[in-house]
Amino acid sequence: MFGTLMFSLGNMASRKNSGLGITPVSANAWGMGIGAFVLLIIILVSGQPLVLSTTPTYWLALVYLAVIGSVAGFTAYLVLAARIGSARAGYATVLFPIVALAISTVFEGYSWTPLAMIGATLTILGNVIMFWRPPTSRVIHQGSVRQ
């Protein structure tokens, strides 16, 4: 629930930033910088050791997640939110786990369970319901057509 609350607050901040003319790249940079600083403070206060791996696989994965998964991904999302609105863009993010499971199925051999299939079906159905607009009906009134 906390994650959903934070996501919703982020969408509202994105909407306000867009209205103020702040570019998605600037908003993304500030958000990630503040987030990194807060996480560093939490690590230091909690006494957890800050350990970095020296393996090339770790660093390649970190660079990929930072550049593609975070910078490019969040910037694309902020652009989408600015264009179609944060409410509609938020519903699109519900599909991300389904896309991840599909990719995992192809590349990692993920086996779909009945519960996962029900969840994916409900997610897609929920999006269809949210975006479906009933057809407008035409009413003839005194020789004119109204919609």
N, C-alpha and C positions, 0 to 999 in steps of 0.2 A: 504494500500500500504506500509505503514511503517513496519507493521508486516511481510509482504512478503520480504521486503528488509532485515530486520534483520534476518529472517530465512535463506535467501540466503547467507548472510555474515557469519552466523553461520556454514552453510554447507562448505563454503570455509575454514573457520578456522579449522573445523573438518578434512578436507582433508589435510591441512598443518600439523596439529598436528599428524595425522596418519603417514604421511611421515617422520616426525621427530622422530617417535617411542614413542610418548606420549600415554599412555594407555587411553582408554575411561573413566575409573574410575577417573584418575587424571584430565583429561580435564573436566569431569563433576563436580568434586569437586571445581576446580578453577572457572569454569563458574558460578556455583550456589553461591559460596561465593562472587564473584565480583557482581553478580546480586543482592544479598541480601544487600550488602553494598550500592550499588547505590540507591536501593529502600529506604533504611533507610535515606540516605541523602535527597532524594526527599521529604520524609515524614517530616523530620525535617525542611527543607527550606520552604515547603509550609504551615507549621503551623498546619497540620492535627494532631489530637490526635492519639496516638498509643493505641488502645483499644483491649484488649484480653478478649475473653469470658471465663467464668469459667464453662460452661456446659460440661459434659462428651462427648456429641455428637459432639460438636465443636472440642474437642481435639482428639477424635477418627478419625474424618474426616480429620483433619490436619495431623495427623501421617500417615494415609493411603495415602493421596495425596502426602506427602513429600517422603515417602519411596517407595510406589508402583508406584504412578503416575509420580513422578519426578525422583528420583534416579534410580530405576529399568527401568522405561520407557525411559529416556534419554540415559542411559548407553546402553540399548538394541539397541536404534536407532544409537548411535555412532558406535557400533560394526557392525551393518548392513551397515552403510555408509562406514566403513573401508573395508568391504568385497566386496560390490557390487558397491561402488562409491557413492558419494554424490548426483549426478544427479538422478540416479535410485532410491536411497533411498528417495529422496525428493518427487518423484511421489507417493511413497507408502503412505506418510503422507496425501495425498489428500483423501485417503479412510478413515482416522480416523473419520471424522464427520459422515460418513455413518454407520460405526460400532457403534458409540455412539447413533445414532438415532435408529438403530436396537435393541440395548440393552434397550434403553428407551421405545421402543415399547413393548418389552416383560415384563419389570419390572415396568414401570410407566404408561403404557396405552397411549403412544404417538399416536396421530392420524395424519396419513400422509395426507398432503394437496397436491393438484395437483402440486403446485409450488415446494414442497419438492421432489415429485417423479420425476419431470423434472430435478431438480438439481442433484439428485442422479444418474439418468440415464446418464446425460451429464458427470458427474464425472467418472462413470465407463467407458463410451465410450471413454472419453479422455485418460484414462489409457490404454485401449485396443489399441488405435491408437498409443500411445507413445511406447508401448512395442512390438507391432506387427512387425515382420520382414518378408518381402516377401520371399517365397521359392527361393533358388538359382537355376538358370537354368544351365543345362549342355550344353556346346558347344563342338561339335566334330571338332577338327582341326587336319588335317593330321594324322589321326589314333590315336590321343591321346585325352583323356577326360580332359576338363578344367572346373573348377567351377568359 
